[in-house]
Amino acid sequence: MRKIGYFDNEKREYIIENMYPRRPLKNHLWNEGLIIDLDQFGNGLSKACINKEFRPLINDYRLVYVRDNENGEIYDINRNFAKKDFTLFRSRVGLGYHTIESAYKGLAVSMTILVPETGFVELHRVTLKNETDARKNLSVYTYVSPNINISQNQAYTRARYDEQYMGLYYAHKAHKLQQEYRDVFYYSDTPADAWALSKDDFLGVYGDFALPDSLTKASLPCNFATFEPYYIGALQFNIVLEPQEEREFYFAVGTVRQEEEAKALATKYIGKTAFHKELKKQKEKSEEHICTAFIETEDEYLNTMANIWLKRQMSLGKTWGRVYGKGFRDVLQDITGFVSLDKPLARERILYTLKHQFINGNAIRMFDPILDYPYQDMPAWIAPTLLAYLKESGDFSILNEEVGYYDDERKESVFMHVKRGMDYLFSTQGEHGLSLWGGGDWNDSIDSAGLQMKGESVWLSVATMNCSRDYIEILENAPIDNAAELIADTKAKREKLKASIMKYGMENGRFIYGINDWGERVGSEECKEGKFFLNPQTWATMSDFLTLEEKQRVMDLVESRLKCDYGYMLQDTPYLTPDPHLGRLTYFEPGVYENGSVYNHGVMFKIVADCCIGRGDNAWNTLKMNRYDNPQNPNSGVEPYAISNMYFGPSAIHKKGFAPQSWITGSAGWMYRAIIEFLLGVKPDFDGLKLVPCLPTSWNGAKITRIFREVKYSIEFIPGEENRLIVDDKEISGNIVPLFEKGSEHSVVYYYAR
């Protein structure tokens, strides 16, 4: 495996040294309104979400060119289109920022990209240092590709240079356009010597990015622009650098409703002081997350991911869902992992997400932007998320918070939202007493099996059992007036559902996936394809309605039927024949997406299930198979610092083991919980921290520092003959570390029997 780079844990960075890895390596920068999808060169789409609609800001490139005015040589410092022989190339993936560094013929140049705490704006810093003993006479060009013609009509736009704010302004005065944020600015802290506003003016009509025509001339053309199909922003700065001299330039690019807003943002954000203030905010916020749970195990990579990078990826999910939209189930799952890192923010996200629940108890599949398709599993994620929040925070007041519905003007308490969701799950059942499939469940791609509202999902039935278990736990601990009555009613419904699952969902000691609208059993041995699915087995193992022996038998089948060199396939066998009775899953090529890939979200469920039955070795081996440095899958392309959506499965006709779609997955939150709450077994509870370690037998213990309810617990796990809990040098019974006074610190030793 060709080396990609290395972790610098002290600086909280991953340093990419390979300029051309197998695929572009991604990083994301964001605030509440704007997100950037970057590659190792600093290029990629940025977009704002405004009134539940995306408004692209930059289409692709952020470039810095240099021309040596002594010899005429021209090159770009980050993308390196001409493939110059750089003496240095590094891409620093930071927590909330991204820096590209390069050096060529004694000139060191860096570009840092940052999204500030608020605003539809991104900030850039460009530094140049003359590392030689000779003076350098240079022209420096910065380039961005702003998205201007959002109405798709070229006649609405006028672009010009703004001398007062030392940059470019693009006014898009479209007719009958609902989007208010039409204009774009690209301002600097330094007056430009020249500029260009159109692609033709910069590249030339038939030019290219390796050597733009305008850079061969003394000056950019400085033409105003209108009726352009593709606007650009290029600024030229002519500078002289003395030996060892360094220069800095600061920029902001953003979208606004009117020019006055652009001027206000320029005043607020452009310049060294403002840039470093925002950079400091990003670092401090990330450091708070890192300190909340900090592990020390025998595996340094596991430590790095759990302590730093999984938290960053979860943070993306709780704010931006899967980037292309905020899925109801997706955001709730990420909150469940993220809640320990920022309880107030988790609370706010829960309340915002519940606004997208229907009055009948179900919810919209995706919001910001809207995707309304009749998936049926949305309520199954509400109670588990609320339970995680309540245990972490002890804040029962959230249950009384009034929240509206997506399709109804009335407001009701959060508890009523939970109850309506639970009622929906129990009331939407088919003739076999199983949960109706509708347009799909967690597996979005089985989207046609239940549209007639006859088909039933075994997975969703199991998920309903797990959700109702958590619902009962909320009722048992929260101050709910009629809790006893609700608990009795829920338990009775659970017994009926359990009987239906065992009668119609189980087959030869394992679970099918469901029964479709036509009465066909999905995920059964009688099927020609798709005979065995991962998720029904793992979720049943995570449940409380099977015996340990039944769970072990189910997971034995998972090991024998779904394991490959780099994880566990979502199902066996893949579909080769399209089946309109199931949906788009069967139209996918084998080995990709849900059709037989190693779908990492499902793999994380499997790791949790392993720990639920005490199989720490299996859980640990699965984690190792899934990582970027698995020797059995050495060239997957996955970022070492992120979890991808999937690996192409063994049945794929091309790119077996390839890892596309990094970051946009619920795998990160589940992997984080799998490590902290299941492998190490540090579980928040109403009365304290419950310790249920499931460490691999090859480990000689582990440590974790955990901030819980504003108390610092330093916990050490030591293998022993029997389970024993020592808190502040005193042995106490059980396995729950009690709550202490806020601000206090306590040492904990837990001896666990192997």
Solvent accessible surface area in square Angstrom, and as a share of the most:
residue,aa,sasa,rsa
1,M,124,0.55
2,R,172,0.63
3,K,130,0.55
4,I,24,0.12
5,G,12,0.11
6,Y,87,0.33
7,F,47,0.20
8,D,33,0.17
9,N,46,0.24
10,E,159,0.71
11,K,117,0.50
12,R,57,0.21
13,E,10,0.05
14,Y,4,0.02
15,I,0,0.00
16,I,0,0.00
17,E,76,0.34
18,N,11,0.06
19,M,24,0.11
20,Y,82,0.31
21,P,20,0.12
22,R,99,0.36
23,R,27,0.10
24,P,71,0.45
25,L,1,0.01
26,K,61,0.26
27,N,1,0.00
28,H,6,0.02
29,L,0,0.00
30,W,21,0.07
31,N,10,0.05
32,E,100,0.45
33,G,13,0.12
34,L,0,0.00
35,I,2,0.01
36,I,0,0.00
37,D,41,0.21
38,L,0,0.00
39,D,21,0.11
40,Q,5,0.02
41,F,12,0.05
42,G,0,0.00
43,N,8,0.04
44,G,15,0.14
45,L,69,0.35
46,S,0,0.00
47,K,25,0.10
48,A,0,0.00
49,C,19,0.12
50,I,11,0.06
51,N,120,0.62
52,K,68,0.29
53,E,104,0.47
54,F,54,0.23
55,R,3,0.01
56,P,41,0.26
57,L,0,0.00
58,I,0,0.00
59,N,46,0.24
60,D,49,0.26
61,Y,47,0.18
62,R,1,0.00
63,L,1,0.01
64,V,1,0.00
65,Y,0,0.00
66,V,1,0.01
67,R,24,0.09
68,D,29,0.15
69,N,53,0.27
70,E,130,0.58
71,N,99,0.51
72,G,42,0.40
73,E,37,0.16
74,I,16,0.08
75,Y,14,0.05
76,D,2,0.01
77,I,0,0.00
78,N,0,0.00
79,R,63,0.23
80,N,4,0.02
81,F,44,0.18
82,A,50,0.39
83,K,135,0.57
84,K,53,0.23
85,D,123,0.64
86,F,25,0.10
87,T,113,0.66
88,L,55,0.27
89,F,17,0.07
90,R,66,0.24
91,S,0,0.00
92,R,36,0.13
93,V,0,0.00
94,G,0,0.00
95,L,7,0.04
96,G,2,0.02
97,Y,14,0.05
98,H,0,0.00
99,T,12,0.07
100,I,0,0.00
101,E,33,0.15
102,S,3,0.02
103,A,11,0.08
104,Y,22,0.08
105,K,122,0.52
106,G,23,0.22
107,L,5,0.03
108,A,23,0.18
109,V,4,0.02
110,S,17,0.11
111,M,4,0.02
112,T,2,0.01
113,I,0,0.00
114,L,0,0.00
115,V,1,0.00
116,P,0,0.00
117,E,77,0.35
118,T,74,0.43
119,G,29,0.28
120,F,43,0.18
121,V,0,0.00
122,E,0,0.00
123,L,1,0.01
124,H,5,0.02
125,R,40,0.15
126,V,1,0.01
127,T,17,0.10
128,L,0,0.00
129,K,70,0.30
130,N,0,0.00
131,E,88,0.39
132,T,38,0.22
133,D,129,0.67
134,A,61,0.47
135,R,154,0.56
136,K,27,0.11
137,N,52,0.27
138,L,2,0.01
139,S,0,0.00
140,V,0,0.00
141,Y,1,0.00
142,T,5,0.03
143,Y,2,0.01
144,V,2,0.01
145,S,0,0.00
146,P,2,0.01
147,N,31,0.16
148,I,6,0.03
149,N,21,0.11
150,I,32,0.16
151,S,32,0.21
152,Q,153,0.68
153,N,64,0.33
154,Q,54,0.24
155,A,63,0.49
156,Y,66,0.25
157,T,2,0.01
158,R,172,0.63
159,A,0,0.00
160,R,69,0.25
161,Y,23,0.09
162,D,9,0.05
163,E,140,0.63
164,Q,129,0.57
165,Y,44,0.17
166,M,49,0.22
167,G,0,0.00
168,L,0,0.00
169,Y,6,0.02
170,Y,0,0.00
171,A,14,0.11
172,H,1,0.00
173,K,152,0.64
174,A,7,0.05
175,H,125,0.56
176,K,178,0.75
177,L,38,0.19
178,Q,178,0.79
179,Q,32,0.14
180,E,92,0.41
181,Y,29,0.11
182,R,58,0.21
183,D,12,0.06
184,V,0,0.00
185,F,0,0.00
186,Y,2,0.01
187,Y,0,0.00
188,S,3,0.02
189,D,50,0.26
190,T,28,0.16
191,P,87,0.54
192,A,17,0.13
193,D,81,0.42
194,A,1,0.00
195,W,38,0.13
196,A,0,0.00
197,L,1,0.00
198,S,4,0.02
199,K,66,0.28
200,D,74,0.38
201,D,44,0.23
202,F,0,0.00
203,L,8,0.04
204,G,14,0.13
205,V,102,0.59
206,Y,209,0.80
207,G,26,0.25
208,D,81,0.42
209,F,30,0.12
210,A,36,0.28
211,L,89,0.45
212,P,0,0.00
213,D,62,0.32
214,S,6,0.04
215,L,0,0.00
216,T,79,0.46
217,K,118,0.50
218,A,87,0.67
219,S,53,0.34
220,L,3,0.01
221,P,53,0.33
222,C,42,0.25
223,N,68,0.35
224,F,135,0.56
225,A,12,0.09
226,T,80,0.46
227,F,127,0.53
228,E,38,0.17
229,P,96,0.60
230,Y,60,0.23
231,Y,5,0.02
232,I,0,0.00
233,G,0,0.00
234,A,0,0.00
235,L,0,0.00
236,Q,0,0.00
237,F,3,0.01
238,N,77,0.40
239,I,10,0.05
240,V,68,0.39
241,L,0,0.00
242,E,70,0.31
243,P,53,0.33
244,Q,97,0.43
245,E,59,0.27
246,E,95,0.43
247,R,79,0.29
248,E,54,0.24
249,F,1,0.00
250,Y,6,0.02
251,F,3,0.01
252,A,0,0.00
253,V,0,0.00
254,G,0,0.00
255,T,1,0.01
256,V,1,0.01
257,R,117,0.43
258,Q,102,0.45
259,E,46,0.21
260,E,114,0.51
261,E,39,0.18
262,A,0,0.00
263,K,44,0.19
264,A,62,0.48
265,L,33,0.16
266,A,8,0.06
267,T,107,0.62
268,K,115,0.49
269,Y,5,0.02
270,I,30,0.15
271,G,14,0.14
272,K,117,0.49
273,T,116,0.68
274,A,18,0.14
275,F,2,0.01
276,H,67,0.30
277,K,119,0.50
278,E,8,0.04
279,L,20,0.10
280,K,126,0.54
281,K,64,0.27
282,Q,10,0.04
283,K,95,0.40
284,E,86,0.39
285,K,87,0.37
286,S,11,0.07
287,E,62,0.28
288,E,118,0.53
289,H,15,0.07
290,I,3,0.01
291,C,70,0.42
292,T,12,0.07
293,A,0,0.00
294,F,75,0.31
295,I,1,0.00
296,E,92,0.41
297,T,19,0.11
298,E,101,0.45
299,D,25,0.13
300,E,115,0.52
301,Y,29,0.11
302,L,4,0.02
303,N,13,0.07
304,T,5,0.03
305,M,1,0.00
306,A,0,0.00
307,N,6,0.03
308,I,6,0.03
309,W,1,0.00
310,L,0,0.00
311,K,3,0.01
312,R,24,0.09
313,Q,5,0.02
314,M,1,0.00
315,S,9,0.06
316,L,1,0.01
317,G,3,0.03
318,K,7,0.03
319,T,4,0.02
320,W,2,0.01
321,G,2,0.02
322,R,13,0.05
323,V,14,0.08
324,Y,115,0.44
325,G,1,0.01
326,K,23,0.10
327,G,0,0.00
328,F,0,0.00
329,R,6,0.02
330,D,10,0.05
331,V,4,0.02
332,L,0,0.00
333,Q,7,0.03
334,D,3,0.01
335,I,1,0.00
336,T,12,0.07
337,G,3,0.03
338,F,0,0.00
339,V,7,0.04
340,S,14,0.09
341,L,15,0.07
342,D,40,0.21
343,K,52,0.22
344,P,103,0.65
345,L,49,0.24
346,A,1,0.00
347,R,55,0.20
348,E,77,0.35
349,R,18,0.07
350,I,0,0.00
351,L,27,0.14
352,Y,66,0.25
353,T,0,0.00
354,L,0,0.00
355,K,99,0.42
356,H,6,0.02
357,Q,0,0.00
358,F,36,0.15
359,I,36,0.18
360,N,87,0.44
361,G,0,0.00
362,N,8,0.04
363,A,3,0.02
364,I,1,0.00
365,R,17,0.06
366,M,21,0.10
367,F,1,0.00
368,D,6,0.03
369,P,30,0.19
370,I,72,0.36
371,L,80,0.40
372,D,94,0.49
373,Y,67,0.26
374,P,62,0.39
375,Y,11,0.04
376,Q,7,0.03
377,D,0,0.00
378,M,0,0.00
379,P,2,0.01
380,A,6,0.05
381,W,11,0.04
382,I,2,0.01
383,A,1,0.01
384,P,35,0.22
385,T,2,0.01
386,L,0,0.00
387,L,11,0.06
388,A,22,0.17
389,Y,5,0.02
390,L,0,0.00
391,K,33,0.14
392,E,2,0.01
393,S,23,0.15
394,G,29,0.28
395,D,36,0.18
396,F,55,0.23
397,S,62,0.40
398,I,0,0.00
399,L,3,0.02
400,N,109,0.56
401,E,64,0.29
402,E,103,0.46
403,V,4,0.02
404,G,13,0.12
405,Y,15,0.06
406,Y,88,0.33
407,D,80,0.41
408,D,39,0.20
409,E,176,0.79
410,R,120,0.44
411,K,134,0.57
412,E,32,0.14
413,S,22,0.14
414,V,0,0.00
415,F,19,0.08
416,M,61,0.27
417,H,0,0.00
418,V,2,0.01
419,K,46,0.19
420,R,56,0.20
421,G,0,0.00
422,M,5,0.02
423,D,56,0.29
424,Y,24,0.09
425,L,2,0.01
426,F,19,0.08
427,S,85,0.55
428,T,27,0.16
429,Q,59,0.26
430,G,19,0.18
431,E,160,0.72
432,H,45,0.20
433,G,20,0.20
434,L,0,0.00
435,S,2,0.01
436,L,21,0.10
437,W,0,0.00
438,G,1,0.01
439,G,0,0.00
440,G,0,0.00
441,D,0,0.00
442,W,14,0.05
443,N,1,0.01
444,D,23,0.12
445,S,0,0.00
446,I,0,0.00
447,D,20,0.10
448,S,29,0.18
449,A,0,0.00
450,G,0,0.00
451,L,85,0.42
452,Q,90,0.40
453,M,84,0.38
454,K,122,0.52
455,G,0,0.00
456,E,2,0.01
457,S,0,0.00
458,V,0,0.00
459,W,0,0.00
460,L,3,0.01
461,S,0,0.00
462,V,0,0.00
463,A,2,0.01
464,T,0,0.00
465,M,3,0.01
466,N,9,0.05
467,C,2,0.01
468,S,0,0.00
469,R,74,0.27
470,D,16,0.09
471,Y,5,0.02
472,I,15,0.07
473,E,46,0.21
474,I,0,0.00
475,L,3,0.02
476,E,103,0.46
477,N,63,0.32
478,A,10,0.08
479,P,105,0.66
480,I,30,0.15
481,D,153,0.79
482,N,70,0.36
483,A,17,0.13
484,A,82,0.63
485,E,122,0.55
486,L,20,0.10
487,I,27,0.14
488,A,64,0.50
489,D,66,0.34
490,T,6,0.04
491,K,100,0.42
492,A,55,0.43
493,K,67,0.28
494,R,26,0.10
495,E,111,0.50
496,K,153,0.65
497,L,2,0.01
498,K,68,0.29
499,A,63,0.49
500,S,16,0.11
501,I,0,0.00
502,M,57,0.25
503,K,143,0.61
504,Y,68,0.26
505,G,0,0.00
506,M,38,0.17
507,E,28,0.12
508,N,130,0.67
509,G,14,0.13
510,R,5,0.02
511,F,0,0.00
512,I,0,0.00
513,Y,2,0.01
514,G,0,0.00
515,I,9,0.04
516,N,5,0.03
517,D,14,0.07
518,W,112,0.39
519,G,52,0.50
520,E,77,0.34
521,R,62,0.23
522,V,4,0.03
523,G,0,0.00
524,S,0,0.00
525,E,68,0.31
526,E,127,0.57
527,C,25,0.15
528,K,169,0.71
529,E,21,0.10
530,G,0,0.00
531,K,52,0.22
532,F,0,0.00
533,F,2,0.01
534,L,0,0.00
535,N,3,0.01
536,P,0,0.00
537,Q,0,0.00
538,T,0,0.00
539,W,19,0.07
540,A,0,0.00
541,T,0,0.00
542,M,23,0.10
543,S,5,0.03
544,D,74,0.38
545,F,16,0.07
546,L,16,0.08
547,T,78,0.46
548,L,102,0.51
549,E,118,0.53
550,E,38,0.17
551,K,24,0.10
552,Q,60,0.27
553,R,104,0.38
554,V,0,0.00
555,M,0,0.00
556,D,72,0.37
557,L,49,0.25
558,V,0,0.00
559,E,39,0.17
560,S,88,0.57
561,R,63,0.23
562,L,0,0.00
563,K,106,0.45
564,C,20,0.12
565,D,84,0.43
566,Y,16,0.06
567,G,0,0.00
568,Y,5,0.02
569,M,25,0.11
570,L,3,0.01
571,Q,0,0.00
572,D,31,0.16
573,T,48,0.28
574,P,23,0.14
575,Y,12,0.05
576,L,123,0.61
577,T,75,0.44
578,P,70,0.44
579,D,44,0.23
580,P,88,0.55
581,H,50,0.22
582,L,8,0.04
583,G,4,0.04
584,R,106,0.39
585,L,0,0.00
586,T,2,0.01
587,Y,121,0.46
588,F,51,0.21
589,E,102,0.46
590,P,20,0.12
591,G,0,0.00
592,V,27,0.16
593,Y,76,0.29
594,E,11,0.05
595,N,0,0.00
596,G,1,0.01
597,S,0,0.00
598,V,0,0.00
599,Y,26,0.10
600,N,1,0.00
601,H,11,0.05
602,G,0,0.00
603,V,0,0.00
604,M,0,0.00
605,F,0,0.00
606,K,0,0.00
607,I,0,0.00
608,V,1,0.00
609,A,0,0.00
610,D,0,0.00
611,C,14,0.08
612,C,57,0.34
613,I,16,0.08
614,G,56,0.54
615,R,54,0.20
616,G,4,0.04
617,D,55,0.29
618,N,40,0.20
619,A,0,0.00
620,W,18,0.06
621,N,70,0.36
622,T,1,0.00
623,L,3,0.02
624,K,80,0.34
625,M,26,0.12
626,N,3,0.02
627,R,40,0.15
628,Y,45,0.17
629,D,50,0.26
630,N,10,0.05
631,P,107,0.68
632,Q,113,0.50
633,N,14,0.07
634,P,59,0.37
635,N,88,0.45
636,S,4,0.02
637,G,11,0.10
638,V,5,0.03
639,E,1,0.00
640,P,0,0.00
641,Y,1,0.00
642,A,3,0.02
643,I,11,0.06
644,S,1,0.01
645,N,13,0.07
646,M,4,0.02
647,Y,6,0.02
648,F,32,0.13
649,G,0,0.00
650,P,54,0.34
651,S,37,0.24
652,A,2,0.02
653,I,145,0.74
654,H,126,0.56
655,K,81,0.34
656,K,117,0.50
657,G,1,0.01
658,F,20,0.08
659,A,0,0.00
660,P,22,0.14
661,Q,62,0.27
662,S,7,0.05
663,W,5,0.02
664,I,35,0.18
665,T,7,0.04
666,G,2,0.02
667,S,0,0.00
668,A,1,0.01
669,G,1,0.01
670,W,22,0.08
671,M,8,0.03
672,Y,7,0.03
673,R,41,0.15
674,A,0,0.00
675,I,0,0.00
676,I,6,0.03
677,E,34,0.15
678,F,29,0.12
679,L,0,0.00
680,L,0,0.00
681,G,0,0.00
682,V,0,0.00
683,K,49,0.21
684,P,19,0.12
685,D,18,0.09
686,F,26,0.11
687,D,98,0.51
688,G,0,0.00
689,L,0,0.00
690,K,63,0.26
691,L,1,0.00
692,V,67,0.38
693,P,26,0.16
694,C,17,0.10
695,L,16,0.08
696,P,1,0.01
697,T,82,0.48
698,S,82,0.53
699,W,7,0.02
700,N,115,0.59
701,G,6,0.05
702,A,8,0.06
703,K,92,0.39
704,I,2,0.01
705,T,32,0.19
706,R,7,0.02
707,I,58,0.30
708,F,0,0.00
709,R,39,0.14
710,E,98,0.44
711,V,1,0.01
712,K,75,0.32
713,Y,0,0.00
714,S,51,0.33
715,I,3,0.01
716,E,59,0.26
717,F,2,0.01
718,I,52,0.26
719,P,34,0.21
720,G,27,0.26
721,E,169,0.76
722,E,104,0.47
723,N,96,0.49
724,R,90,0.33
725,L,1,0.00
726,I,26,0.13
727,V,9,0.05
728,D,56,0.29
729,D,133,0.69
730,K,148,0.63
731,E,102,0.46
732,I,58,0.29
733,S,110,0.71
734,G,60,0.57
735,N,45,0.23
736,I,57,0.29
737,V,0,0.00
738,P,50,0.32
739,L,71,0.36
740,F,67,0.28
741,E,142,0.64
742,K,135,0.57
743,G,67,0.64
744,S,30,0.19
745,E,122,0.55
746,H,28,0.12
747,S,56,0.36
748,V,2,0.01
749,V,37,0.21
750,Y,9,0.03
751,Y,62,0.24
752,Y,13,0.05
753,A,47,0.36
754,R,142,0.52
